[in-house]
Amino acid sequence: MEQAGATHNGWLPEQWYPLIESRRLRRKPLGVQRLGERMVLWRDASGVAVALRDRCPHRGVALSGGAVRGHRIECPYHGFQFDASGQCQLMPCEGAEAKIPSGMTVPGYRVQEAHGLVWVYWGEQAEALPEIPWFEEVRDRRGGASTSRSWPINFVRTVESNFDLHHTPFVHGSVLPGLGTRLDPYHVEVKGCHIETWGELRKPGAIKGLSFRMEFKMPCVTLIQLTRKVVFVVADCPIDEHSTWRWARYYVDTVPVPGIRQALSWLLLQVDWAILQFPQDLKVMETQEPKLPDLHVDRFVSADAGTAAYLKLRRKLWAEAEERRRASPKGSGSSLRQVS
């Protein structure tokens, strides 16, 4: 299979990114824009998730407008059929016995399903792929509520906002009054591709405040815990240079009854997305310049240590990916272009 999503396309390579919720993917082809490319997702006759570039090599039509025929997807224009590897298996206009041209293929993507999501591996095929990033404490957790939506902010700006807790009393003060403004204590720890922060947001002079813990795993998964009873997981994927697909699942464990826990989780999700994130967070974030952050542009203070650690780690991974690309026999003379 010709591999789509080569490293030179500009997104941080050799990583897993979430594409869509598994429950949304059925037999009918589904077209999505992710990582700057149009993809068609579908399930074959065995229920296995497949992802190909959403373009028929014959006349350039979107395959997502077609239909699934057993283990193949059929182009809506001329009925050409392609298997899960992207190889053309039938050209009706030429007859069933016709020889298929070698170039009649669709580039494909390596996908897996895990944690209720369909994931794509972005980069060249590798013998040993990394684990899909996730957190053990929510791996088998039940009773949560989840949703997803497009977020009209650059991927890096979107992810780095998860590290920013000290905006809360200013951006969300009208809904969450009485929160302190002092981030103290605040700790940041980096282990490999894993960043963990923890501390308290409190009023100056107060002994106690709002405690929190945040974990992040490259390239895009964040766990945020407020007190010991409220946890939510966020997974982000670039749509293009200017927007991000965001999925989130919320857990509220304040009541031992499963049905009530799920109802409270759903209620928190609605409040956060409908009242806090889109009307308030987005209104502020849309004014940020530059749209793509850089360690030498934003002026950080100690409370931004988590954000700074994330950007520093991204730059490190970019440098390592560029070095591997140059050392590879397939490497070209061009450098990776950082757009995410």
Secondary structure in CASP SS format (residue, H / E / C, confidence):
PFRMAT SS
TARGET T0000
AUTHOR 0000-0000-0000
METHOD secondary structure of the structure
MODEL  1
M C 1.00
E C 1.00
Q E 1.00
A C 1.00
G C 1.00
A C 1.00
T H 1.00
H H 1.00
N H 1.00
G C 1.00
W C 1.00
L C 1.00
P C 1.00
E C 1.00
Q E 1.00
W E 1.00
Y E 1.00
P E 1.00
L E 1.00
I E 1.00
E E 1.00
S H 1.00
R H 1.00
R H 1.00
L C 1.00
R C 1.00
R C 1.00
K C 1.00
P C 1.00
L E 1.00
G E 1.00
V E 1.00
Q E 1.00
R E 1.00
L C 1.00
G C 1.00
E E 1.00
R E 1.00
M E 1.00
V E 1.00
L E 1.00
W E 1.00
R E 1.00
D C 1.00
A C 1.00
S C 1.00
G C 1.00
V C 1.00
A E 1.00
V E 1.00
A E 1.00
L E 1.00
R E 1.00
D C 1.00
R C 1.00
C C 1.00
P C 1.00
H C 1.00
R C 1.00
G C 1.00
V C 1.00
A C 1.00
L H 1.00
S H 1.00
G H 1.00
G C 1.00
A E 1.00
V E 1.00
R E 1.00
G C 1.00
H C 1.00
R E 1.00
I E 1.00
E E 1.00
C C 1.00
P C 1.00
Y C 1.00
H C 1.00
G C 1.00
F C 1.00
Q E 1.00
F E 1.00
D C 1.00
A C 1.00
S C 1.00
G C 1.00
Q E 1.00
C E 1.00
Q E 1.00
L E 1.00
M C 1.00
P H 1.00
C H 1.00
E H 1.00
G C 1.00
A C 1.00
E C 1.00
A C 1.00
K C 1.00
I C 1.00
P C 1.00
S C 1.00
G C 1.00
M C 1.00
T E 1.00
V C 1.00
P C 1.00
G E 1.00
Y C 1.00
R E 1.00
V E 1.00
Q E 1.00
E E 1.00
A E 1.00
H C 1.00
G C 1.00
L E 1.00
V E 1.00
W E 1.00
V E 1.00
Y E 1.00
W E 1.00
G C 1.00
E C 1.00
Q C 1.00
A C 1.00
E C 1.00
A C 1.00
L C 1.00
P C 1.00
E C 1.00
I C 1.00
P C 1.00
W C 1.00
F C 1.00
E H 1.00
E H 1.00
V H 1.00
R C 1.00
D C 1.00
R C 1.00
R C 1.00
G C 1.00
G C 1.00
A E 1.00
S E 1.00
T E 1.00
S E 1.00
R E 1.00
S E 1.00
W E 1.00
P C 1.00
I C 1.00
N C 1.00
F H 1.00
V H 1.00
R H 1.00
T H 1.00
V H 1.00
E H 1.00
S H 1.00
N C 1.00
F C 1.00
D C 1.00
L C 1.00
H C 1.00
H C 1.00
T H 1.00
P H 1.00
F H 1.00
V H 1.00
H C 1.00
G C 1.00
S C 1.00
V C 1.00
L C 1.00
P C 1.00
G C 1.00
L C 1.00
G C 1.00
T C 1.00
R E 1.00
L E 1.00
D E 1.00
P E 1.00
Y E 1.00
H E 1.00
V E 1.00
E E 1.00
V E 1.00
K E 1.00
G C 1.00
C C 1.00
H E 1.00
I E 1.00
E E 1.00
T E 1.00
W E 1.00
G E 1.00
E E 1.00
L E 1.00
R E 1.00
K C 1.00
P C 1.00
G C 1.00
A C 1.00
I C 1.00
K C 1.00
G C 1.00
L E 1.00
S E 1.00
F E 1.00
R E 1.00
M E 1.00
E E 1.00
F E 1.00
K E 1.00
M C 1.00
P C 1.00
C C 1.00
V E 1.00
T E 1.00
L E 1.00
I E 1.00
Q E 1.00
L E 1.00
T C 1.00
R C 1.00
K C 1.00
V E 1.00
V E 1.00
F E 1.00
V E 1.00
V E 1.00
A E 1.00
D E 1.00
C E 1.00
P E 1.00
I C 1.00
D C 1.00
E C 1.00
H C 1.00
S C 1.00
T E 1.00
W E 1.00
R E 1.00
W E 1.00
A E 1.00
R E 1.00
Y E 1.00
Y E 1.00
V E 1.00
D C 1.00
T C 1.00
V C 1.00
P C 1.00
V C 1.00
P H 1.00
G H 1.00
I H 1.00
R H 1.00
Q H 1.00
A H 1.00
L H 1.00
S H 1.00
W H 1.00
L H 1.00
L H 1.00
L H 1.00
Q H 1.00
V H 1.00
D H 1.00
W H 1.00
A H 1.00
I H 1.00
L H 1.00
Q H 1.00
F H 1.00
P H 1.00
Q H 1.00
D H 1.00
L H 1.00
K H 1.00
V H 1.00
M H 1.00
E C 1.00
T C 1.00
Q C 1.00
E C 1.00
P C 1.00
K C 1.00
L C 1.00
P C 1.00
D C 1.00
L C 1.00
H C 1.00
V C 1.00
D C 1.00
R C 1.00
F C 1.00
V C 1.00
S H 1.00
A H 1.00
D H 1.00
A H 1.00
G H 1.00
T H 1.00
A H 1.00
A H 1.00
Y H 1.00
L H 1.00
K H 1.00
L H 1.00
R H 1.00
R H 1.00
K H 1.00
L H 1.00
W H 1.00
A H 1.00
E H 1.00
A H 1.00
E H 1.00
E H 1.00
R H 1.00
R H 1.00
R H 1.00
A H 1.00
S C 1.00
P C 1.00
K C 1.00
G C 1.00
S C 1.00
G C 1.00
S C 1.00
S C 1.00
L C 1.00
R C 1.00
Q C 1.00
V C 1.00
S C 1.00
END
